[in-house]
């Protein structure tokens, strides 16, 4: 089941980008909150249909863990993958 409405996600990203571009910090903050809230709701629906133990974190990542493609910003204390 595809829980993400790609058109809605794109619209949220566009609204956030435009608020940042237009230097409207309060609007950008509100758009980011809208987006993060929506993603939290989607996550909750996904987990309601499947138990947490049925969704290993590894199943949510690309096969290589994603950090190499994401670049240095992805390597944080939560994802400390080192480059070779």
Helices and strands as residue ranges (DSSP letters): H 6-21, H 25-49, G 52-54, G 57-60, H 67-70, G 72-74
